[in-house]
């Protein structure tokens, strides 16, 4: 299992709720600071992270994302 955190910049207030509806997102919550929400994802292969990130970037109002992969 590969886990990653995706930081999301979006002026939409309910972006964290929209993120939770996507497959492979185990948790999502709003944040303060440079980014507006965090999505925690769990996938079977490293290559699947890009697929999830692409889905997030297609959500209306998402301006940018930054992905951090957990290193064990």
N, C-alpha and C positions, 0 to 999 in steps of 0.2 A: 504494500500500500504506500502510495506517495501522497504526502500532504503538502499543501501550499496555502499561502495567504495572498489574497488579491486585494489591493487597496484601490478604491474606486472614487473618482472625482465626479460629482454630479450635483447640480443645484436642486434636483428633485428631492423633496423631503422624505418620500417613502421608498427611496432606492433600496434600502436594506430589506424591506418586505418583498420587493420584486426579486431581489437576488436569491432569497430563500426558496423561491418557487422553482429555481433551476435545478436540474439533476446534478448530482455530485457535490452540491454545496451543503456541508454539514452544519454550518452556522453562519449567520450574518448579523451585523449590528451597526448602527450609526456611530460615527466618531466625530470628535472636534479636531480642528487642525487643518493641515493641508489637504487631507482626503476626507470624504464625507461618509464613507462606509467601508467596512471590512467584510470580505467573504472568505471563509475557511473552506477549502475544498479537499476532498479525498478521492483519488483516482487509482486505478490499478497500474498504469504506466505513465512515465514521465511525459510522453508525447500527448497524452490526453489533457494535460494542463492547457495547452494552446487552444484546444477545442473549447474548453470551458471559458477561457479568456475571450475568445471570439464571440461566444454567446453573450457574455456580459457586455462587450463593446457594442453589440447590436441593440441593446436596450435604449430606448429613446431617452435622451438627456445625459447619457454617460459621455463625459468629456475625455477622460483618459483613465488608464489603469496602470498599476505597477504590481508585478508579481514577485513574491519571495517564496522559494522552495525550501521546505524543511530539510536540514542536513543532519544526518545522524552519524 
